[in-house]
Amino acid sequence: QVQLVESGGGLVQAGGSLRLSCAASGGIFRSYSMGWFRQAPGKEREFVAAISWTDGTAYYRGSVKGRFTISRDNAKNTVYLQTNSLKPEDTAIYSCTLDKKDFRPSMTWEYWGQGTQVTVSS
């Protein structure tokens, strides 16, 4: 049974940083795409970043490019999201996800974590 457990969320002032982690268990995931989504109160879940398993290419939504960095450690079955220069509008629950397919925009993802709260104060 695949399980994803996020950690690293918290409360931070605007301009600060957090490093989110997502540990996967129940399989070997080096051939899976891994990604991060977020959902703010009253808003739909939105794509944040993803990393391809074939060549390690990273993809980002426009509003986080240059501030967030996604990476993965296949030996640890873990994906990370380094978030820098955080803004109040980044406040949301951040969830990790993975799928056997290589990344494509708007693809469906099979496995989801429960999420970790990120709150950015102004």
Phi, psi and chi 1 to 4 in degrees:
 res  aa     phi    psi   chi1   chi2   chi3   chi4
   1 GLN       -  124.9 -178.6  178.6   -4.3      -
   2 VAL   -78.2  132.8  174.7      -      -      -
   3 GLN  -131.9  140.9  -73.1 -170.1  -41.4      -
   4 LEU  -123.3  128.6  -58.4  176.1      -      -
   5 VAL  -127.4  116.9  178.7      -      -      -
   6 GLU   -90.4  155.2  -59.7   95.9  -23.6      -
   7 SER  -154.7  168.3   60.8      -      -      -
   8 GLY   103.2   -5.5      -      -      -      -
   9 GLY   -71.4  173.4      -      -      -      -
  10 GLY   164.7 -167.5      -      -      -      -
  11 LEU  -103.8  130.5  172.8   63.1      -      -
  12 VAL  -143.5  150.5   63.6      -      -      -
  13 GLN   -78.1  155.7  -71.3 -172.5  -30.3      -
  14 ALA   -54.1  136.4      -      -      -      -
  15 GLY    93.5  -11.0      -      -      -      -
  16 GLY   -82.4 -175.5      -      -      -      -
  17 SER  -134.9  153.3  -60.6      -      -      -
  18 LEU  -142.3  148.5  -72.3  171.4      -      -
  19 ARG  -115.4  112.8 -171.2 -168.5 -166.2 -154.5
  20 LEU   -90.4  143.2  -51.2 -176.5      -      -
  21 SER  -126.4  151.4  -60.4      -      -      -
  22 CYS  -140.5  113.7  173.2      -      -      -
  23 ALA   -98.5  127.6      -      -      -      -
  24 ALA  -103.1  142.5      -      -      -      -
  25 SER  -138.4  162.8   61.0      -      -      -
  26 GLY    94.8   14.6      -      -      -      -
  27 GLY   175.7 -174.0      -      -      -      -
  28 ILE  -115.2  123.5  -61.0  173.6      -      -
  29 PHE  -116.3   17.1  -56.0  105.1      -      -
  30 ARG   -66.0  -19.0   63.4  173.5   61.4   89.6
  31 SER  -103.4   24.7  -62.5      -      -      -
  32 TYR  -114.3  144.2  -77.4   58.6      -      -
  33 SER   -74.8  146.3  -64.6      -      -      -
  34 MET  -129.4  145.1  -55.5 -177.3   87.1      -
  35 GLY  -153.2  174.6      -      -      -      -
  36 TRP  -131.2  137.0  -70.9   91.0      -      -
  37 PHE  -124.2  165.6  -78.3   69.0      -      -
  38 ARG  -142.9  154.5   66.9 -174.1 -178.1 -173.0
  39 GLN  -139.9  119.8 -173.5  167.1   19.4      -
  40 ALA   -92.0  157.5      -      -      -      -
  41 PRO   -56.5  130.3  -25.5   34.1      -      -
  42 GLY    76.4    5.9      -      -      -      -
  43 LYS  -122.8  162.8  -64.9 -172.7  176.4 -178.7
  44 GLU   -77.4  155.8  -68.4 -171.3   -5.4      -
  45 ARG   -65.2  139.3 -175.6  167.9   59.8 -168.6
  46 GLU  -131.7  149.9   62.1 -176.8   20.4      -
  47 PHE   -67.7  138.4  169.5   80.0      -      -
  48 VAL  -113.2  -54.8  176.7      -      -      -
  49 ALA  -161.3  157.4      -      -      -      -
  50 ALA  -151.1  158.4      -      -      -      -
  51 ILE  -133.6  129.0 -173.3  163.9      -      -
  52 SER   -72.2  146.2  166.5      -      -      -
  53 TRP   -86.8  -18.7   68.5  -95.6      -      -
  54 THR   -76.5  -43.9   54.3      -      -      -
  55 ASP  -134.2    5.7   59.3    6.7      -      -
  56 GLY    75.2   11.4      -      -      -      -
  57 THR   -64.5  136.5  -59.9      -      -      -
  58 ALA  -103.0  144.7      -      -      -      -
  59 TYR  -128.4  142.4  -57.3   85.7      -      -
  60 TYR  -138.4  151.6  -58.4   93.7      -      -
  61 ARG   -73.8  155.0   71.2  177.8  -61.6  105.5
  62 GLY   -59.3  -38.4      -      -      -      -
  63 SER   -71.3  -11.8   61.3      -      -      -
  64 VAL  -112.7   -5.5  -52.0      -      -      -
  65 LYS   -58.3  134.0  -82.5 -176.0 -179.1  177.4
  66 GLY    86.6  -13.4      -      -      -      -
  67 ARG  -114.3  -34.3  -60.4 -170.6  -62.8  122.4
  68 PHE  -109.0  147.6  -69.6   10.6      -      -
  69 THR  -135.1  125.2  -57.5      -      -      -
  70 ILE   -98.7  141.8 -172.8  170.8      -      -
  71 SER  -149.7  167.5   61.7      -      -      -
  72 ARG  -142.6  150.4   62.5 -169.1  -68.0  166.9
  73 ASP  -122.4  100.8 -175.2  -25.3      -      -
  74 ASN   -65.5  -31.0  -72.0  -26.5      -      -
  75 ALA   -65.4  -28.3      -      -      -      -
  76 LYS  -103.8    2.5  -63.8 -178.6  178.1  179.4
  77 ASN    51.8   43.5  -81.3  -14.0      -      -
  78 THR  -130.3  139.9  -60.5      -      -      -
  79 VAL  -117.6  142.7   61.2      -      -      -
  80 TYR  -119.9  153.8  -55.8   96.2      -      -
  81 LEU  -133.9  106.4 -173.4   67.9      -      -
  82 GLN   -85.4  120.5  177.4   67.0   43.9      -
  83 THR  -114.0  118.7   65.2      -      -      -
  84 ASN  -118.6  163.0  -61.0  -33.1      -      -
  85 SER    49.5   47.2  -58.0      -      -      -
  86 LEU   -64.3  146.1  -76.5  162.1      -      -
  87 LYS  -120.9  155.5  -55.0  175.0 -179.1  179.8
  88 PRO   -54.0  -32.9  -29.4   36.7      -      -
  89 GLU   -72.3   -5.3   52.2  -95.8   40.6      -
  90 ASP   -84.0   -6.4  -65.9  -41.7      -      -
  91 THR   -61.1  124.7  -65.3      -      -      -
  92 ALA  -178.3  171.7      -      -      -      -
  93 ILE   -89.4  124.4  -64.6  174.1      -      -
  94 TYR  -102.0  125.8  -75.2   69.0      -      -
  95 SER  -120.8  141.1  -60.3      -      -      -
  96 CYS   -96.8  160.5   69.1      -      -      -
  97 THR  -150.1  155.4 -176.2      -      -      -
  98 LEU  -147.8  158.6   61.4   83.8      -      -
  99 ASP  -157.5  150.8 -164.9  -82.8      -      -
 100 LYS   -69.9  -23.2  -69.3 -171.8  -69.7  -67.0
 101 LYS   -73.5  151.5  -58.5 -173.9  -64.8  -66.7
 102 ASP   -72.1  153.9 -162.2   13.2      -      -
 103 PHE   -64.9  135.4  175.8   75.9      -      -
 104 ARG  -139.9  142.7  -69.4  -68.4 -175.6  -89.0
 105 PRO   -56.5  140.1  -25.2   34.6      -      -
 106 SER    66.4   14.9  -58.1      -      -      -
 107 MET   -69.1  158.3   64.7 -178.6  -92.9      -
 108 THR   -87.3  146.6   56.5      -      -      -
 109 TRP  -114.3  140.4  -65.9   79.5      -      -
 110 GLU   -84.9  -42.4 -175.4  169.9    5.5      -
 111 TYR  -116.6  140.4  -58.1  104.8      -      -
 112 TRP  -135.0  144.9  -67.6   86.1      -      -
 113 GLY   -89.3  175.6      -      -      -      -
 114 GLN   -80.9  -23.1  -68.4  -62.2  -52.7      -
 115 GLY   104.3  158.6      -      -      -      -
 116 THR  -134.2  137.5 -175.1      -      -      -
 117 GLN   -81.7  130.9  176.4   70.5   47.6      -
 118 VAL  -117.8  122.1  171.4      -      -      -
 119 THR  -123.6  124.1  -57.2      -      -      -
 120 VAL  -113.4  117.8 -174.7      -      -      -
 121 SER   -93.1  149.0   62.5      -      -      -
 122 SER   -90.0      -   57.4      -      -      -
